[in-house]
Amino acid sequence: MSIKNLALVGILAFAGVLMARAQTSECQLCGTWVLLDRIDRTAAGQALDEPNLGADAIGIIVYDRAGNVSVQLMKRHRTDTTAAPQATQITNNSAATGGYDAYFGKYEVDTKAHTVTHHLIGAIALADIGKSLTRSYEFVGGELRLSFETTNNGVPVRRTLRFRRAA
């Protein structure tokens, strides 16, 4: 058995364990969520333009009761000039390729820490497969807000993505 096959078997076995953990009688995250905006802020509170997908990106995130997650994000005014892959700048982030970022996998929720961790099984960027991405979550006025620490052109920022439930 090749190393790739062994890694895939390991990922799938781990995903089965996570699926059991994610199943709950109440699943606040469960459903389809539509992206409203994604904003990068410095520690001083300054908003920075995010060059890869932009503040006004479009997208969805889907969580189901079986512990599956799927994420699709795209630069709103995507053109051929956005075709170059964007480098992932830190471990807790995924890479956009050509103005598009997408991945799927399993998720687990830590209700005490208010975090959700996405365990990537498949992704548009090959380097993202196998990553675990942790996001803080909160519900504010019917919105889902996911946030995490990353960098924007080398500047440390907190990226916040706001979603509303799909109709």
Phi and psi in degrees as a GROMACS rama.xvg file:
@    title "Ramachandran Plot"
@    xaxis  label "Phi"
@    yaxis  label "Psi"
@TYPE xy
-73.8222  163.873  SER-2
-62.644  -38.6957  ILE-3
-61.6164  -42.9448  LYS-4
-66.0545  -40.9432  ASN-5
-62.695  -41.6965  LEU-6
-62.9896  -42.2913  ALA-7
-63.64  -42.4956  LEU-8
-61.0973  -42.3329  VAL-9
-63.5088  -43.2313  GLY-10
-62.6211  -44.7875  ILE-11
-65.8987  -38.6366  LEU-12
-64.3887  -43.3347  ALA-13
-62.8358  -39.7639  PHE-14
-61.8333  -36.6674  ALA-15
-62.4825  -39.9036  GLY-16
-64.6553  -44.1551  VAL-17
-64.4062  -37.1711  LEU-18
-59.4702  -43.2297  MET-19
-63.8486  -38.0569  ALA-20
-67.8794  -35.2116  ARG-21
-76.2895  -19.1661  ALA-22
-76.2512  120.247  GLN-23
-139.151  162.229  THR-24
-70.869  -28.0957  SER-25
-119.432  126.393  GLU-26
-129.429  90.2522  CYS-27
-62.4201  -34.6576  GLN-28
-75.1954  -23.9283  LEU-29
-58.07  136.239  CYS-30
129.703  -175.033  GLY-31
-103.985  129.312  THR-32
-119.651  136.117  TRP-33
-103.617  131.679  VAL-34
-67.0946  130.484  LEU-35
-94.7412  -47.3026  LEU-36
-166.631  168.355  ASP-37
-140.505  118.373  ARG-38
-121.298  134.677  ILE-39
-101.244  130.054  ASP-40
-129.265  138.888  ARG-41
-75.8134  171.647  THR-42
-59.8144  -27.0125  ALA-43
-82.2442  -3.89318  ALA-44
93.2048  1.28559  GLY-45
-73.653  129.671  GLN-46
-80.3789  133.982  ALA-47
-116.698  141.615  LEU-48
-66.8211  134.815  ASP-49
-99.1446  117.169  GLU-50
-76.0691  -23.9441  PRO-51
-77.2025  -51.1174  ASN-52
-118.365  -20.5037  LEU-53
84.7181  163.572  GLY-54
-69.62  -26.0795  ALA-55
-105.311  31.061  ASP-56
-58.3067  159.608  ALA-57
-111.408  151.758  ILE-58
172.17  176.174  GLY-59
-140.453  158.197  ILE-60
-134.465  137.601  ILE-61
-126.434  127.118  VAL-62
-117.141  135.777  TYR-63
-119.22  168.913  ASP-64
-68.0775  -17.6185  ARG-65
-84.4595  -0.312493  ALA-66
92.0293  17.4453  GLY-67
-94.6435  145.323  ASN-68
-132.47  144.403  VAL-69
-139.342  132.521  SER-70
-128.736  132.749  VAL-71
-135.057  118.136  GLN-72
-131.055  139.87  LEU-73
-143.322  141.327  MET-74
-59.4114  129.939  LYS-75
-58.0731  -44.8905  ARG-76
-111.267  64.1229  HIS-77
-71.3468  135.361  ARG-78
-133.958  176.819  THR-79
-62.3257  -23.9221  ASP-80
-74.5645  -9.89854  THR-81
-95.0302  13.3025  THR-82
-71.5863  -20.7609  ALA-83
-71.9411  138.398  ALA-84
-62.4708  145.765  PRO-85
-101.674  133.862  GLN-86
-72.8417  138.982  ALA-87
-74.721  128.9  THR-88
-94.5497  -23.7891  GLN-89
-142.67  169.311  ILE-90
-64.2103  -38.4005  THR-91
-88.4702  46.2403  ASN-92
-151.764  157.433  ASN-93
-107.376  161.752  SER-94
-101.569  133.727  ALA-95
-83.9309  144.171  ALA-96
-128.001  118.258  THR-97
61.3313  36.173  GLY-98
76.748  18.5379  GLY-99
-138.237  137.762  TYR-100
-132.524  130.531  ASP-101
-153.068  141.61  ALA-102
-158.97  165.458  TYR-103
-145.035  161.209  PHE-104
170.147  -147.103  GLY-105
-111.748  158.551  LYS-106
-135.089  156.025  TYR-107
-137.084  145.732  GLU-108
-112.025  134.5  VAL-109
-109.15  98.8408  ASP-110
-68.0074  -29.1073  THR-111
-70.2717  -41.5171  LYS-112
-87.9674  -7.90231  ALA-113
55.9644  48.4844  HIS-114
-125.935  152.558  THR-115
-126.807  132.396  VAL-116
-112.58  125.829  THR-117
-96.3667  122.664  HIS-118
-102.816  107.288  HIS-119
-78.0275  120.357  LEU-120
-97.6147  -35.4908  ILE-121
-139.622  149.128  GLY-122
-157.874  155.327  ALA-123
-66.2255  -33.3669  ILE-124
-96.7125  117.987  ALA-125
-54.9785  -35.8334  LEU-126
-65.3781  -17.614  ALA-127
-83.2886  -19.6879  ASP-128
-62.0199  128.356  ILE-129
93.6572  -9.16637  GLY-130
-72.3519  156.726  LYS-131
-119.761  121.807  SER-132
-113.061  119.862  LEU-133
-102.845  131.735  THR-134
-125.917  140.118  ARG-135
-75.2048  145.834  SER-136
-132.168  152.352  TYR-137
-154.671  155.46  GLU-138
-111.284  122.213  PHE-139
-131.77  114.269  VAL-140
53.7546  41.0699  GLY-141
84.878  -2.65694  GLY-142
-97.0642  151.228  GLU-143
-100.851  128.646  LEU-144
-119.479  123.824  ARG-145
-111.606  135.799  LEU-146
-144.296  154.76  SER-147
-162.341  160.939  PHE-148
-84.3765  135.545  GLU-149
-153.921  -165.412  THR-150
-127.889  154.084  THR-151
-129.474  106.495  ASN-152
52.3243  41.1649  ASN-153
86.9022  -6.60607  GLY-154
-95.7174  125.697  VAL-155
-63.3413  132.115  PRO-156
-140.869  163.543  VAL-157
-107.404  117.67  ARG-158
-93.976  128.826  ARG-159
-121.152  128.564  THR-160
-111.983  126.195  LEU-161
-105.871  133.717  ARG-162
-127.823  153.545  PHE-163
-121.607  153.79  ARG-164
-64.3542  140.578  ARG-165
-68.9309  144.672  ALA-166
